[in-house]
């Protein structure tokens, strides 16, 4: 079940300040800030939940605590209930198709199922100075049907009695648009400027939503891209403004999407886990070879659609820039396969001028609790990969031995060529199978990761460097122990280096 804990960074150190015991089954947390009609700015936290209504908390700056604001609705702004709750209330018939406003395809009859809305991801964004929230909904026990996710818009009018006893200015989020999705497990937003389609001499701002649809046995899933148009008729609000489909990227078991920008180019990373058939076969016996999940040196890696795409403005679409399917995977027991196993998440982050990609990997992502416990007990769980951007090849690969910033500091220039850039590169894999988040604090860089077996962990994103070699004046070598000794005048140090055979996470 878990619970939510809130930390505050005090003098550069995270300190636990609040525990929200009422908030359980939380799958994602999103922060947002908005200014109300009284010109007062407020911070909020959105808690997306696997079961029950997702909730919003507002921060009280005087008490320095978060308080319950309201629950996020699953219905229309006028109070109209939608499937499946409308059937329980006697307001609709679950044995016939239900027509949703603004959608051409209705919800198929669901009387034989027990569909439960399960929020898996939430993203806040701003369009034309208005605040929106997109929530990706996975519907448990829904059969092989296409159901829907929500886009909300902040309503600045009205009041809400907040948990701290104060009245708000504004009632929070109301349903803005319903989006057909196929088992949505993630949603991301991005915006950029480019020449306008009708007049290339003018610049237009583009707003995009990207949904990761895991899919069902009858469909392989996809990453679906939508754009916003102020001229599109909105059947819920009755005015202009809404998102429309632009492109669908194939991904069998799409599990996560993340857009990012490097050197002015917009990229989109898609993680694809593969269908449930992979995990079901895995659990049928404890003796299946690890190669079943990622291929071997003599076989092609399994291909589900984990890729990086680049936005092509003239074409008006994302084009493939790199496949991630050949990234080697390592199990907890140390076995290595030639392909990417069980991609459950992808997260971009930058640090000291370098760009990184965290690929969360896990086999045990769905099904019953008993199934998950048995799956997690196996040692053939994959570790998660962390890749680094290579500015010369314009692709992600294993971590580099040094960075441009370090080379400038040591030698006065950036790393000059590819051979030097990839020299002594090494694979990094860590035991974390769910997701990651990078935070830069004033004195430390932290990588937060989550795992179904290890809980939450925090890594100090810092690496050892050889120091003390400024102004060397004497060098000695011990051939027997293969050790060198360097005396440096400027560093006032004696540096000892020993030659050893080291292997990275994938055995190189």
BELGIUR-V459558 format. One record per residue. RES is the residue in one small letter. NEAR is the number of other C-alpha atoms within 8 Angstrom. Layout:
BEGIN
res:RES near:NEAR
res:RES near:NEAR
END
This chain:
BEGIN
res:x near:4
res:x near:6
res:x near:12
res:x near:10
res:x near:9
res:x near:9
res:x near:9
res:x near:8
res:x near:8
res:x near:7
res:x near:4
res:x near:9
res:x near:6
res:x near:8
res:x near:8
res:x near:8
res:x near:9
res:x near:8
res:x near:8
res:x near:9
res:x near:7
res:x near:5
res:x near:9
res:x near:10
res:x near:10
res:x near:13
res:x near:11
res:x near:10
res:x near:11
res:x near:10
res:x near:9
res:x near:9
res:x near:8
res:x near:8
res:x near:9
res:x near:11
res:x near:9
res:x near:6
res:x near:6
res:x near:7
res:x near:8
res:x near:10
res:x near:10
res:x near:12
res:x near:11
res:x near:13
res:x near:13
res:x near:16
res:x near:15
res:x near:11
res:x near:9
res:x near:7
res:x near:10
res:x near:11
res:x near:12
res:x near:13
res:x near:12
res:x near:13
res:x near:11
res:x near:10
res:x near:6
res:x near:4
res:x near:5
res:x near:7
res:x near:9
res:x near:9
res:x near:11
res:x near:11
res:x near:12
res:x near:10
res:x near:8
res:x near:10
res:x near:9
res:x near:8
res:x near:9
res:x near:12
res:x near:7
res:x near:4
res:x near:6
res:x near:7
res:x near:10
res:x near:9
res:x near:9
res:x near:10
res:x near:8
res:x near:11
res:x near:11
res:x near:7
res:x near:7
res:x near:7
res:x near:8
res:x near:9
res:x near:8
res:x near:11
res:x near:7
res:x near:8
res:x near:9
res:x near:12
res:x near:9
res:x near:9
res:x near:7
res:x near:9
res:x near:10
res:x near:5
res:x near:6
res:x near:9
res:x near:12
res:x near:8
res:x near:10
res:x near:12
res:x near:7
res:x near:5
res:x near:8
res:x near:9
res:x near:10
res:x near:10
res:x near:11
res:x near:12
res:x near:16
res:x near:16
res:x near:14
res:x near:16
res:x near:11
res:x near:11
res:x near:8
res:x near:8
res:x near:8
res:x near:4
res:x near:5
res:x near:8
res:x near:11
res:x near:13
res:x near:13
res:x near:12
res:x near:14
res:x near:15
res:x near:15
res:x near:12
res:x near:11
res:x near:9
res:x near:8
res:x near:11
res:x near:5
res:x near:7
res:x near:8
res:x near:9
res:x near:10
res:x near:10
res:x near:13
res:x near:13
res:x near:13
res:x near:12
res:x near:12
res:x near:12
res:x near:10
res:x near:10
res:x near:8
res:x near:9
res:x near:9
res:x near:11
res:x near:9
res:x near:13
res:x near:8
res:x near:7
res:x near:6
res:x near:7
res:x near:8
res:x near:10
res:x near:12
res:x near:12
res:x near:12
res:x near:8
res:x near:12
res:x near:12
res:x near:15
res:x near:10
res:x near:11
res:x near:13
res:x near:9
res:x near:9
res:x near:11
res:x near:14
res:x near:13
res:x near:16
res:x near:17
res:x near:14
res:x near:17
res:x near:11
res:x near:11
res:x near:8
res:x near:8
res:x near:7
res:x near:8
res:x near:9
res:x near:10
res:x near:10
res:x near:5
res:x near:4
res:x near:7
res:x near:8
res:x near:6
res:x near:7
res:x near:9
res:x near:8
res:x near:8
res:x near:10
res:x near:11
res:x near:11
res:x near:11
res:x near:12
res:x near:15
res:x near:16
res:x near:17
res:x near:16
res:x near:15
res:x near:11
res:x near:7
res:x near:6
res:x near:6
res:x near:13
res:x near:15
res:x near:15
res:x near:15
res:x near:13
res:x near:12
res:x near:12
res:x near:12
res:x near:11
res:x near:9
res:x near:7
res:x near:7
res:x near:9
res:x near:9
res:x near:12
res:x near:8
res:x near:10
res:x near:7
res:x near:7
res:x near:7
res:x near:10
res:x near:11
res:x near:12
res:x near:9
res:x near:8
res:x near:8
res:x near:9
res:x near:8
res:x near:8
res:x near:7
res:x near:9
res:x near:16
res:x near:15
res:x near:15
res:x near:19
res:x near:16
res:x near:14
res:x near:17
res:x near:11
res:x near:12
res:x near:8
res:x near:8
res:x near:8
res:x near:4
res:x near:5
res:x near:8
res:x near:10
res:x near:12
res:x near:13
res:x near:12
res:x near:16
res:x near:17
res:x near:16
res:x near:14
res:x near:12
res:x near:11
res:x near:6
res:x near:7
res:x near:9
res:x near:10
res:x near:8
res:x near:8
res:x near:9
res:x near:9
res:x near:6
res:x near:7
res:x near:7
res:x near:4
res:x near:7
res:x near:5
res:x near:10
res:x near:8
res:x near:7
res:x near:11
res:x near:15
res:x near:14
res:x near:11
res:x near:7
res:x near:5
res:x near:6
res:x near:9
res:x near:12
res:x near:10
res:x near:6
res:x near:11
res:x near:13
res:x near:15
res:x near:13
res:x near:13
res:x near:12
res:x near:12
res:x near:12
res:x near:9
res:x near:7
res:x near:4
res:x near:5
res:x near:7
res:x near:9
res:x near:9
res:x near:8
res:x near:9
res:x near:9
res:x near:8
res:x near:10
res:x near:9
res:x near:13
res:x near:9
res:x near:8
res:x near:11
res:x near:16
res:x near:13
res:x near:12
res:x near:11
res:x near:6
res:x near:6
res:x near:9
res:x near:10
res:x near:14
res:x near:14
res:x near:16
res:x near:14
res:x near:12
res:x near:12
res:x near:16
res:x near:17
res:x near:14
res:x near:17
res:x near:11
res:x near:11
res:x near:8
res:x near:8
res:x near:7
res:x near:5
res:x near:7
res:x near:9
res:x near:11
res:x near:13
res:x near:13
res:x near:13
res:x near:14
res:x near:16
res:x near:16
res:x near:15
res:x near:10
res:x near:8
res:x near:7
res:x near:5
res:x near:6
res:x near:6
res:x near:6
res:x near:6
res:x near:8
res:x near:12
res:x near:8
res:x near:9
res:x near:10
res:x near:11
res:x near:6
res:x near:8
res:x near:8
res:x near:9
res:x near:10
res:x near:15
res:x near:16
res:x near:15
res:x near:13
res:x near:13
res:x near:14
res:x near:13
res:x near:12
res:x near:10
res:x near:6
res:x near:6
res:x near:6
res:x near:7
res:x near:9
res:x near:10
res:x near:8
res:x near:11
res:x near:11
res:x near:12
res:x near:10
res:x near:7
res:x near:9
res:x near:10
res:x near:9
res:x near:8
res:x near:13
res:x near:11
res:x near:8
res:x near:6
res:x near:6
res:x near:7
res:x near:9
res:x near:8
res:x near:10
res:x near:7
res:x near:7
res:x near:8
res:x near:6
res:x near:8
res:x near:12
res:x near:9
res:x near:8
res:x near:6
res:x near:9
res:x near:11
res:x near:12
res:x near:11
res:x near:10
res:x near:7
res:x near:9
res:x near:14
res:x near:14
res:x near:13
res:x near:13
res:x near:12
res:x near:8
res:x near:9
res:x near:8
res:x near:7
res:x near:8
res:x near:5
res:x near:5
res:x near:9
res:x near:11
res:x near:12
res:x near:12
res:x near:12
res:x near:12
res:x near:13
res:x near:12
res:x near:9
res:x near:5
res:x near:8
res:x near:7
res:x near:8
res:x near:8
res:x near:8
res:x near:7
res:x near:8
res:x near:8
res:x near:5
res:x near:4
res:x near:4
res:x near:4
res:x near:5
res:x near:6
res:x near:10
res:x near:12
res:x near:9
res:x near:8
res:x near:11
res:x near:8
res:x near:7
res:x near:9
res:x near:7
res:x near:8
res:x near:8
res:x near:6
res:x near:5
res:x near:6
res:x near:9
res:x near:12
res:x near:11
res:x near:11
res:x near:13
res:x near:13
res:x near:16
res:x near:10
res:x near:7
res:x near:9
res:x near:8
res:x near:9
res:x near:9
res:x near:11
res:x near:8
res:x near:7
res:x near:8
res:x near:6
res:x near:4
res:x near:4
res:x near:4
res:x near:7
res:x near:9
res:x near:10
res:x near:10
res:x near:5
res:x near:6
END
